[in-house]
């Protein structure tokens, strides 16, 4: 199958899965709401109802895309490290330390914050990779445990050294203006993060499909034994993939705390969004160029559910149902109902017409 046909096939699968999930959502809303049609309209249209809601949608999509890119790298290598959440907290902490340093009031504040966050995240990504390579530790367990450690380290330093009395010891003082991403659209969350996410997408795609390292990583992921016979150092590829993914996770932490939506470090600032990157990369099937589009669609549903929770009588948990249906359909061999039967009928008619001609 050519790349064009593969792209159309995958796009069609995702679109049909989304339509089917929305149909199920409408049925649920019909039984759960006193005004089902108005509630469904709120769910579908509310993310576009104002400049502010559009900004929130774009900002959420940027963060979901970065989380998806981080997971896609380790999943390409068939390593199931789940440490992006910890990388986000350490990255956010390192960016905060830069913001409150003398550099934080200079033009170096943004690039230094991003670099520090990526270094911190890369280190957190390196640990479970090295532990698996040298000690045989399970990367799922080690990365999950490291998430708790990173979260508690971030909260400890925040509470003891950075917390502001005015905020009730749960957030730091606001960052200097030089350490906050500039907003492209005033009074919205559309800021420098969108450029960072797009640039990261291109870099990840280039690394995976235009470098020898990326080829080795994908070969290791497809067949580690064959890769080893080919002379590829699979342990190095595994550790480097987790480290690179950690750098993206740390970058996401900087996007969180330095973005216009925050501009400070807060306890639990990530709010579980890092784990939602797993859903993004599964739907995109680990393809970096597809991840931003999936993140936009998922972010739209996410924002629609949140606004439906505020403006209608159906709770936002409905989005969990939509998530589950979309993931099940896209991750499985879902096709349009009746498509196989239609293909057989058309094939039989074509064969009959040839026989009579």
C-alpha positions in Angstrom: 0.0 0.0 0.0 1.4 3.4 -1.0 1.9 6.2 1.6 -1.0 8.2 0.1 -3.4 5.3 0.3 -2.2 4.4 3.8 -2.8 8.0 4.9 -6.3 8.1 3.5 -7.1 4.7 5.0 -5.9 5.7 8.5 -7.6 9.1 8.3 -10.9 7.4 7.2 -10.6 5.0 10.2 -10.1 7.8 12.7 -12.9 9.9 11.2 -15.4 7.0 11.2 -14.4 6.1 14.8 -15.0 9.7 15.8 -18.4 9.8 14.1 -19.4 6.6 15.7 -18.3 7.8 19.2 -20.2 11.0 18.7 -23.3 9.1 17.8 -22.9 7.1 21.0 -22.4 10.3 22.9 -25.6 11.7 21.5 -27.5 8.6 22.7 -26.0 9.0 26.2 -26.9 12.7 26.3 -30.4 11.9 25.1 -31.0 9.8 28.2 -29.0 11.9 30.7 -30.1 15.4 29.8 -33.4 17.1 30.0 -32.5 19.2 26.9 -30.5 16.7 24.9 -30.2 18.6 21.6 -29.2 21.8 23.3 -26.6 19.9 25.4 -25.2 18.1 22.4 -25.0 21.4 20.5 -23.0 22.8 23.5 -20.7 19.8 23.4 -20.0 20.2 19.7 -19.9 24.0 19.3 -18.8 25.5 22.6 -15.0 25.3 22.0 -15.5 27.8 19.2 -17.9 30.1 21.0 -15.3 32.7 21.9 -11.7 33.8 21.5 -11.0 32.6 25.0 -12.4 29.1 24.5 -10.5 28.8 21.2 -7.3 29.7 23.0 -7.9 27.1 25.7 -8.5 24.5 23.0 -5.3 25.3 21.2 -3.3 25.4 24.4 -4.6 22.0 25.5 -3.8 20.6 22.1 -0.3 21.9 22.2 0.4 20.1 25.5 -1.4 16.9 24.4 0.8 16.9 21.2 4.0 17.2 23.2 2.9 14.5 25.5 2.0 12.3 22.5 5.4 12.9 20.9 7.2 11.9 24.1 5.4 8.6 24.3 5.7 8.0 20.6 9.5 7.8 20.8 9.6 5.1 23.5 6.7 3.2 21.9 8.5 3.2 18.5 11.3 1.3 20.3 8.7 -1.0 21.9 9.6 0.3 25.4 6.6 1.0 27.6 8.1 3.6 29.9 5.4 5.7 31.4 7.5 8.4 33.0 6.4 11.5 31.1 4.5 12.8 34.1 7.6 12.8 36.2 9.6 14.4 33.4 7.0 17.2 33.2 7.3 18.0 36.9 11.0 18.0 36.9 11.1 20.1 33.7 8.6 22.5 35.2 10.7 22.8 38.3 14.0 23.4 36.4 12.3 26.1 34.3 11.0 27.7 37.5 14.5 27.7 39.0 15.8 29.5 35.9 12.9 32.0 36.1 13.8 33.0 39.6 17.5 33.1 38.9 19.3 36.3 37.7 18.8 35.0 34.2 15.0 35.1 34.6 14.9 38.8 34.0 17.0 38.8 30.8 16.5 37.8 27.2 18.0 34.4 28.0 15.1 33.5 30.3 13.0 31.6 27.8 15.8 29.6 26.0 17.6 28.9 29.3 14.3 27.8 30.9 13.5 25.5 27.9 17.1 24.0 27.9 17.1 23.4 31.7 13.7 21.8 31.5 14.8 19.5 28.7 18.0 18.5 30.6 16.0 17.7 33.7 13.4 15.7 31.8 16.1 13.8 29.9 17.8 12.8 33.1 14.5 11.4 34.5 14.0 9.6 31.2 17.5 8.2 31.3 17.2 6.6 34.7 14.6 3.8 33.9 16.3 3.2 30.5 19.7 2.7 32.2 18.1 0.6 34.9 16.6 -1.7 32.3 19.8 -1.9 30.2 22.2 -2.6 33.1 20.0 -4.1 35.8 17.2 -5.7 34.0 14.6 -3.5 35.8 11.1 -3.4 34.3 10.7 0.0 32.6 7.0 0.2 33.4 7.5 -0.2 37.2 10.6 2.0 37.4 9.2 4.8 35.4 5.9 4.8 37.3 7.7 4.9 40.6 9.9 7.7 39.4 6.8 9.7 38.6 6.0 9.7 42.3 9.5 10.7 43.3 9.6 13.5 40.8 6.2 14.8 41.8 7.2 14.8 45.5 10.5 16.5 44.8 8.8 19.2 42.9 6.2 19.8 45.6 8.8 19.7 48.4 11.0 22.4 46.8 7.9 24.4 46.0 6.5 24.3 49.5 9.8 24.9 51.3 11.6 27.3 49.1 9.4 28.8 46.4 5.8 29.0 47.7 4.2 32.4 48.0 2.3 33.2 51.3 -0.3 35.2 49.3 -1.2 32.0 47.4 -1.7 29.7 50.3 1.6 27.8 49.9 0.4 26.0 46.8 2.0 28.2 44.1 5.1 30.2 43.6 5.3 33.9 43.1 4.5 34.9 39.5 7.4 34.6 37.1 9.2 37.8 35.7 7.6 38.9 32.4 10.8 37.9 30.5 10.2 34.3 31.7 6.7 34.0 30.3 5.9 33.0 26.7 4.5 35.9 24.7 0.9 35.5 23.6 0.3 35.7 19.9 -3.3 36.7 20.4 -3.8 39.1 23.4 -5.8 37.7 26.4 -5.7 34.1 25.1 -3.5 31.1 25.7 -2.2 31.0 22.1 1.4 31.6 22.8 4.9 30.5 21.9 4.0 26.9 22.9 2.3 26.3 19.6 5.6 27.1 17.8 7.5 24.8 20.1 5.0 21.9 19.6 5.2 22.2 15.8 9.0 22.5 15.8 9.2 19.4 18.1 6.9 17.5 15.7 9.3 18.2 12.8 12.4 17.3 14.8 10.9 14.0 16.0 9.8 13.1 12.5 13.3 14.0 11.1 15.0 11.9 13.8 12.8 8.9 13.2 12.7 8.8 9.4 15.7 10.7 8.2 18.6 9.6 10.4 20.5 6.4 11.0 19.5 6.6 14.7 15.8 6.7 13.8 16.2 3.7 11.5 18.0 1.7 14.2 15.3 2.7 16.7 12.5 1.5 14.4 14.3 -1.7 13.5 14.9 -2.4 17.2 11.2 -1.8 17.9 10.0 -4.1 15.1 12.4 -7.0 15.8 15.0 -6.5 18.5 16.6 -9.9 17.8 17.1 -9.1 14.1 18.5 -5.7 15.1 21.0 -7.3 17.4 22.1 -9.8 14.6 22.5 -6.7 12.4 25.0 -5.2 14.8 22.7 -2.6 16.3 23.4 -1.9 20.0 19.8 -2.3 21.1 20.6 -1.3 24.7 22.0 2.1 23.5 19.0 2.7 21.3 16.6 1.9 24.1 18.4 4.2 26.6 18.8 7.0 24.1 15.1 6.8 23.0 14.0 7.1 26.7 16.4 10.0 27.2 15.1 11.8 24.1 11.5 11.2 25.2 12.4 12.5 28.6 13.7 15.7 27.0 10.4 16.2 25.3 8.6 15.5 28.6 10.8 18.1 30.3 10.0 20.6 27.5 6.3 20.0 28.1 6.9 21.0 31.8 8.5 24.3 30.6 5.5 24.9 28.3 3.2 24.4 31.3 4.8 26.7 33.8 6.2 29.4 31.4 3.0 29.6 29.3 0.6 32.5 29.6 -2.0 30.2 31.3 0.3 29.7 34.3 3.4 31.9 34.5 4.3 30.3 37.9 4.8 26.8 39.4 1.8 25.3 41.1 1.2 22.0 42.9 -0.3 19.5 40.5 0.0 21.9 37.5 0.0 19.0 35.0 -3.4 17.7 36.2 -2.9 14.3 34.7 -2.6 15.6 31.1 0.7 13.9 30.5 -0.9 10.4 30.7 -3.5 11.5 28.1 -0.6 11.6 25.6 -0.8 7.8 25.6 -4.2 8.1 24.0 -2.9 10.6 21.4 0.0 8.4 20.3 -2.2 5.2 20.2 -4.7 6.9 17.9 -1.9 8.4 15.8 -0.2 5.0 15.7 3.1 6.5 16.8 3.3 8.7 13.6 4.8 12.0 14.6 3.1 14.0 11.8 -0.3 12.7 12.7 0.0 13.5 16.4 -0.8 17.3 16.2 -4.0 16.5 14.2 -5.1 13.9 16.7 -4.3 16.2 19.6 -6.4 19.0 18.0 -9.4 16.6 17.6 -9.0 15.1 21.1 -8.4 18.6 22.6 -11.6 19.8 21.0 -13.7 16.9 22.5 -12.0 17.5 25.8 -12.8 21.2 25.8 -16.4 20.5 24.6 -17.0 18.1 27.5 -15.6 20.6 30.0 -17.8 23.4 28.8 -20.8 21.1 28.6 -20.2 20.3 32.3 -20.5 24.1 33.1 -23.2 25.1 30.7 -25.5 22.0 30.6 -26.8 19.3 32.9 -24.5 16.5 31.7 -21.2 15.9 33.6 -17.8 16.0 31.8 -17.3 12.3 32.5 -19.1 11.7 29.2 -15.8 12.5 27.5 -14.3 9.4 29.1 -16.9 7.3 27.3 -16.0 9.0 24.0 -12.3 8.5 24.7 -12.8 4.8 25.3 -14.9 4.2 22.2 -12.5 6.1 19.9 -9.4 4.3 21.3 -11.1 0.8 21.0 -12.2 1.4 17.5 -9.0 3.0 16.2 -6.6 0.6 18.0 -8.6 -2.4 16.7 -9.3 -3.5 13.2 -12.4 -1.3 13.0 -13.9 -0.8 9.6 -17.1 0.7 8.3 -19.9 -1.8 9.1 -20.9 -3.7 5.9 -17.8 -2.6 4.0 -16.5 -6.2 3.6 -19.9 -7.4 2.4 -20.1 -4.6 0.0 -16.7 -5.3 -1.4 -17.6 -9.0 -1.9 -20.8 -8.1 -3.7 -19.0 -5.6 -5.9 -16.3 -8.2 -6.6 -18.9 -10.8 -7.6 -20.6 -8.3 -9.9 -17.3 -7.4 -11.5 -16.5 -11.1 -12.1 -19.9 -11.8 -13.5 -19.7 -8.9 -16.0 -16.3 -10.1 -17.2 -17.7 -13.6 -17.7 -20.6 -12.4 -19.8 -18.5 -10.1 -21.9 
